[in-house]
């Protein structure tokens, strides 16, 4: 069951990437829209979880521990996302994405150190293979690396820590409450995300509308509300799946494999559906990815 859920997580993250890309094509540099988009899809997801949880057996029960951990995770997620946006704005795009993808190391290491999760030699090998795949799939192009700065490095580190710590907080919550208060945790994290994203949306909107040539955004179903609804579904499924597996699967397997699986699914989708040419780099990534997933099972 855990591996079926893991597959569902991968498919959901892949779908979320598609919806995010659809929004990105209409942003035209407007930062506040990214935050507003987060507010909308998180609100939709929280509303659905609220209804499902209330309709379930026993209803919803928000413990202080779940609320505090969920809200902490929500703040970490948003902080990591904003640092990523900032890093991409001031530094090399390909190098930024490469560094950000290393966030999978954070929950794995912290879970081994503080939650005493066991790790095998094969899993370490699999982790190394996953990192190699991430490096190969995100090559640094041209002379982008020459534009590095201290601010860019800090933003990159912030994106890695924010996203990595949000996953670790989830792991800690399910370590203490295995299989419990999943909807409550999700709702709490989304509420924190909504508040923080809303504040940031207002700040960036007020700043951007004072700039010369500011053009109001035209909200449409195709470019904004549709993708937001899709994000609510896909991210919601992935979030519940991660919470379900967090108490059943070690962090060194759960988070790196979900990241790797999403990458591999993207490559396969590009070749089979978009008819993209299968490059040597893509083949290497797929082969090493399969090897890494096999190693994670021993």
C-alpha positions in Angstrom: 0.0 0.0 0.0 2.8 2.4 0.8 4.4 2.1 -2.6 1.0 2.6 -4.3 0.6 5.8 -2.2 4.1 6.8 -3.2 3.2 6.4 -6.9 0.1 8.5 -6.3 2.3 11.2 -4.7 4.6 11.2 -7.8 1.7 11.5 -10.2 0.2 14.3 -8.1 3.4 16.3 -7.9 3.8 15.9 -11.7 0.2 17.2 -12.2 1.0 20.1 -9.9 4.0 21.0 -12.0 1.8 21.2 -15.1 -0.7 23.5 -13.4 2.1 25.7 -12.1 3.6 26.0 -15.5 0.3 27.1 -17.0 0.1 29.9 -14.4 3.7 30.9 -15.0 3.1 31.6 -18.6 0.7 34.4 -17.7 2.6 36.0 -14.9 4.9 38.3 -16.9 7.0 39.1 -13.9 4.2 39.7 -11.4 5.4 38.3 -8.1 2.2 39.1 -6.2 0.2 36.8 -8.4 2.3 33.8 -7.3 1.3 34.5 -3.7 -2.3 35.1 -4.6 -2.3 31.8 -6.5 -1.1 30.1 -3.3 -3.9 31.8 -1.3 -6.5 30.5 -3.7 -5.4 26.9 -4.1 -4.6 26.5 -0.4 -8.0 27.9 0.5 -9.7 25.4 -1.8 -7.7 22.5 -0.4 -8.3 23.5 3.2 -12.1 23.8 2.5 -12.2 20.3 1.0 -10.3 18.8 3.9 -12.5 20.6 6.3 -15.6 19.1 4.7 -14.1 15.6 4.4 -12.8 15.6 7.9 -16.1 16.9 9.4 -18.0 14.2 7.5 -15.8 11.4 8.6 -16.2 9.2 11.6 -15.6 11.2 14.7 -15.2 14.5 12.9 -12.2 16.8 13.3 -10.1 17.1 16.5 -7.4 19.8 16.4 -4.9 19.1 19.1 -2.5 22.0 20.1 0.4 19.9 18.9 -1.1 19.3 15.5 -2.0 22.9 15.0 1.4 24.2 16.0 3.3 21.7 13.9 1.0 22.2 10.9 1.3 26.0 11.1 5.1 25.7 11.4 5.2 23.5 8.3 3.1 26.0 6.4 5.4 28.9 7.3 8.4 26.8 6.2 6.8 25.9 2.9 6.0 29.5 2.0 9.4 30.7 3.2 11.2 28.1 1.0 9.0 29.0 -2.0 9.6 32.7 -1.6 13.4 32.2 -1.3 13.3 30.1 -4.4 11.5 32.8 -6.3 14.0 35.4 -5.1 17.0 33.2 -5.9 15.7 32.7 -9.5 15.2 36.4 -9.9 18.7 37.5 -8.8 20.9 34.5 -9.8 21.4 31.7 -12.4 18.2 29.8 -13.1 19.6 26.4 -13.8 22.1 26.5 -10.8 19.3 27.7 -8.5 17.0 24.8 -9.4 19.9 22.4 -9.0 20.7 23.6 -5.5 17.0 23.8 -4.5 16.5 20.1 -5.5 18.9 19.2 -2.8 16.3 19.9 -0.2 15.6 16.1 -0.1 18.7 15.7 1.9 17.4 17.8 4.8 14.6 15.6 6.1 16.6 12.4 5.5 19.6 13.5 7.5 17.5 15.1 10.3 15.3 11.9 10.6 18.4 9.7 10.9 20.0 12.0 13.5 17.0 12.9 15.7 14.3 10.3 15.0 16.9 7.4 14.9 15.7 6.1 11.6 17.7 3.2 10.4 19.5 3.4 7.0 21.1 0.7 4.9 24.2 0.8 2.7 21.9 0.3 -0.3 19.8 3.3 0.6 22.8 5.5 1.0 23.9 4.3 -2.5 20.4 5.1 -3.8 20.6 8.5 -2.3 23.9 9.2 -4.0 22.4 8.1 -7.3 19.4 10.3 -6.8 21.7 13.3 -6.2 23.7 12.4 -9.4 20.5 12.3 -11.4 19.4 15.7 -10.0 22.8 17.2 -11.0 22.7 15.6 -14.5 19.1 16.7 -15.1 19.8 20.3 -14.1 23.0 21.3 -15.9 24.5 24.7 -15.3 24.4 26.4 -18.7 26.8 28.9 -20.2 28.4 31.4 -17.8 25.4 31.7 -15.4 27.5 30.6 -12.5 29.6 33.8 -12.8 26.6 35.9 -11.6 26.6 34.4 -8.1 26.2 36.7 -5.1 26.0 36.5 -1.4 22.3 37.3 -1.5 21.7 34.6 -4.1 23.5 32.0 -2.0 21.5 33.0 1.1 18.2 32.7 -0.9 19.2 29.3 -2.2 20.0 28.1 1.3 16.7 29.5 2.5 14.8 27.6 -0.2 16.5 24.3 0.7 16.1 24.7 4.4 12.5 26.0 4.2 11.2 23.2 2.0 13.4 20.5 3.7 12.3 21.5 7.2 8.6 21.5 6.2 9.0 17.9 5.2 10.9 17.1 8.4 8.2 18.7 10.5 5.6 16.5 8.8 7.8 13.5 9.6 8.1 14.5 13.3 4.3 15.0 13.5 3.6 11.5 12.2 6.4 10.1 14.3 4.5 11.1 17.4 1.0 10.7 16.0 1.3 7.9 13.4 -1.7 7.9 11.1 -3.6 10.4 13.2 -5.0 14.0 12.6 -3.9 14.0 9.0 -6.7 16.4 7.8 -6.2 18.6 10.9 -2.5 18.9 10.2 -3.1 19.7 6.5 -5.8 22.4 7.3 -3.5 24.0 9.9 -0.6 24.2 7.5 -2.8 25.6 4.7 -4.2 28.3 7.0 -0.7 29.4 8.0 0.2 29.4 4.3 -2.9 31.4 3.4 -2.1 34.1 6.0 1.6 34.5 5.1 0.9 34.3 1.3 -1.9 36.9 1.6 0.4 39.3 3.5 3.1 38.9 0.8 0.6 39.3 -2.0 -0.6 42.6 -0.6 3.0 43.8 -0.1 4.2 42.9 -3.6 1.0 44.2 -5.2 1.4 47.6 -3.6 5.0 47.8 -4.6 4.4 46.6 -8.2 1.4 48.8 -9.0 3.6 51.9 -8.3 6.0 50.9 -11.1 5.7 52.5 -14.5 3.9 50.5 -17.1 1.9 48.5 -14.5 -0.9 46.5 -16.2 -3.6 44.9 -14.1 -3.8 41.1 -14.4 -6.7 39.6 -16.2 -8.0 36.7 -14.2 -9.3 33.8 -16.3 -10.3 30.2 -15.7 -7.7 28.9 -18.1 -4.7 30.7 -16.7 -5.5 31.2 -13.0 -8.6 29.7 -11.4 -8.4 26.4 -13.4 -4.8 25.8 -12.4 -5.6 26.8 -8.8 -8.3 24.2 -8.6 -6.0 21.7 -10.2 -3.2 22.6 -7.6 -5.7 22.2 -4.8 -6.5 18.6 -5.9 -3.0 17.5 -6.8 -1.1 19.1 -3.9 -3.9 18.0 -1.5 -3.5 14.4 -2.6 0.3 14.6 -2.4 0.1 16.1 1.1 -2.2 13.4 2.4 -0.1 10.8 0.7 3.1 12.1 2.3 1.4 12.2 5.7 0.2 8.6 5.3 3.7 7.4 4.3 5.6 9.5 6.8 4.9 7.0 9.6 5.4 4.0 7.3 8.5 4.8 5.2 11.9 6.2 6.2 12.6 9.8 5.1 15.6 8.8 3.1 13.2 6.8 0.9 10.0 8.9 0.9 11.2 12.3 0.0 14.1 11.6 -2.4 12.2 8.9 -4.3 9.1 11.2 -4.7 11.3 13.9 -6.1 13.1 11.5 -8.4 9.9 9.8 -9.5 8.4 13.2 -10.5 11.5 14.0 -12.5 11.4 10.6 -14.3 7.7 10.9 -15.0 8.3 14.4 -16.5 11.0 12.9 -18.9 8.7 10.0 -19.9 5.8 12.4 -20.5 7.9 14.7 -22.6 9.0 11.8 -24.8 5.7 10.0 -25.2 3.2 12.8 -25.1 5.1 15.9 -26.2 7.2 13.9 -28.7 10.4 15.4 -27.4 13.7 13.8 -28.5 15.1 11.3 -26.0 18.6 12.6 -25.3 21.6 10.8 -23.9 21.2 12.8 -20.7 17.6 11.7 -20.4 18.5 8.0 -20.9 21.2 8.2 -18.2 18.8 9.9 -15.8 16.2 7.2 -16.3 18.7 4.3 -15.9 20.3 5.8 -12.8 16.8 6.6 -11.5 15.6 3.1 -11.8 18.8 1.8 -10.1 18.3 4.3 -7.3 14.7 3.2 -6.7 15.8 -0.5 -6.6 18.6 0.3 -4.1 16.1 2.1 -1.8 14.2 -1.2 -1.4 17.2 -3.0 0.3 
